[in-house]
Amino acid sequence: MTEQTRIVREVKLLGYNSGKLKAEHFAVVETAGAEPGPGQVLVRNRWFRVSISTRLMAEAGTEDVKGIPFPPLNPGDTLADGAIGEVVRAGPGAGLSVGSVVMHPLGWRDYAVVPAEQCRLIDSPVVDPAAWLGHGWTAYAALVKAIQVRPGDTAFVTSGAGAIGSMAGQIARLLGATRVIGTTSNQEKARWMQAELGYDAVVTRDGGSVREQLAKVAPDGIDVIVDMVGGEQLAAALEIARHGARCVLLGAVSAELNPHNATLKALVELDTFQLILRGVTMRGFSADEEAPEMFDAWIRQLADWQREGGIRTTHTMVKGLDQAPLALQEACAGHLKSLVLVELE
Ligand SMILES: NC(=O)c1ccc[n+]([C@@H]2O[C@H](COP(=O)([O-])OP(=O)(O)OC[C@H]3O[C@@H](n4cnc5c(N)ncnc54)[C@H](OP(=O)(O)O)[C@@H]3O)[C@@H](O)[C@H]2O)c1
């Protein structure tokens, strides 16, 4: 096949309103590939990330929520997410040479025409896709820029086996926390979190009252909360937050992924009087919006920690574009662990 007749395979949203997101809401379609214009490159994708936030992007009414940091997806749109691939064609003035490996935002397709300014050159002989596409930097930025971890802290990470959480627990410990507690859905994931991610204790949604479990594993309270869940888990953590505790809010999957009543409102009842008395800091934080400059620092820090053997970039790798919609369905249903990546042929 010549470059002119290249067929591009990409995943499109067929339609979705709310509730359980399923693979049949998406289709892999073939289209005629475009050529890169001035300032653009054609990239042959090798890996891309599957994020549960795609569910939110596809939800009817998302566009009405002011400040949502990603563009809504409408039926017929091609999905997009972080990807890594090789430049196979460069348009005039693109400034990237054929053969360069780049990270860019146009995954969910095998070939992408990308503005060169949206490409980040990966100048390394060996590429670890989980390091570049993972959410370690979100967790790192949250724990370094949004709040601080102090030596001796007890840290609590909700959705601690998830894409952000699987890194946040490890990073909190590397930054000084001496006790790290996470949450997950079930015992199997809890065992994996303790064995692979080094959590000291894990509270499970199938293990009864979160408050009671937390009181047992954090009898002296909590200093640092990294919250991806909201709801009951956030409330329980804040109830036992110690004086001067710091809490960073990154997501609200208990509302976002609620299989019965998914909602963009993440309501929770808090005793704010107690938060005042104990001087608790709470901060909502978006790494993309508030700390894009920290990405390079994170890649350097990760390399140092990896050299010292102190951190693991765990991920679930799925092979082939055809499997990507099912991977998204399974990630939203909580059946997968940590970062989810798709590897293309
Ligand atoms: N602020 C930022 O900079 C930023 C950046 C990226 C993403 N985010 C947001 O951060 C949140 C986490 O993102 P992520 O990609 O790391 O997702 P994630 O934690 O990997 O989310 C999937 C996991 O959520 C858990 N889950 C599913 N339904 C749940 C429910 N009803 N209640 C509690 N937990 C449930 C499941 O884990 P278990 O089975 O282990 O419970 C599932 O595996 C999302 O809201 C995302 O939009 C924020």
The ligand as a Gaussian input file, in Angstrom:
#p B3LYP/6-31G(d) Opt

LIG

0 1
 N       -6.817000      16.432000      39.071000
 C       -6.070000      15.952000      38.101000
 O       -5.037000      16.499000      37.728000
 C       -6.530000      14.693000      37.427000
 C       -5.827000      14.149000      36.341000
 C       -6.310000      12.976000      35.771000
 C       -7.466000      12.374000      36.256000
 N       -8.133000      12.968000      37.292000
 C       -9.351000      12.386000      37.890000
 O       -8.916000      11.623000      39.007000
 C       -9.787000      10.519000      39.210000
 C       -8.990000       9.246000      39.192000
 O       -8.446000       9.057000      37.888000
 P       -7.715000       7.704000      37.520000
 O       -7.465000       7.758000      36.061000
 O       -6.590000       7.458000      38.461000
 O       -8.887000       6.679000      37.783000
 P       -8.854000       5.337000      38.608000
 O       -8.622000       5.640000      40.056000
 O       -7.952000       4.359000      37.946000
 O      -10.369000       4.939000      38.426000
 C      -10.832000       3.652000      38.186000
 C      -11.013000       2.962000      39.521000
 O      -12.023000       3.643000      40.283000
 C      -12.500000       2.754000      41.277000
 N      -13.962000       2.853000      41.322000
 C      -14.848000       2.503000      40.373000
 N      -16.105000       2.760000      40.788000
 C      -15.994000       3.270000      42.023000
 C      -16.955000       3.721000      42.984000
 N      -18.272000       3.696000      42.729000
 N      -16.505000       4.185000      44.160000
 C      -15.179000       4.228000      44.421000
 N      -14.218000       3.805000      43.547000
 C      -14.645000       3.333000      42.369000
 C      -12.087000       1.345000      40.817000
 O      -10.971000       0.963000      41.605000
 P      -11.089000      -0.067000      42.825000
 O      -11.678000      -1.325000      42.285000
 O       -9.665000      -0.201000      43.245000
 O      -11.950000       0.623000      43.844000
 C      -11.579000       1.571000      39.401000
 O      -10.583000       0.644000      39.033000
 C      -10.849000      10.622000      38.113000
 O      -11.924000      11.322000      38.654000
 C      -10.165000      11.442000      37.041000
 O      -11.087000      12.136000      36.236000
 C       -7.666000      14.082000      37.895000

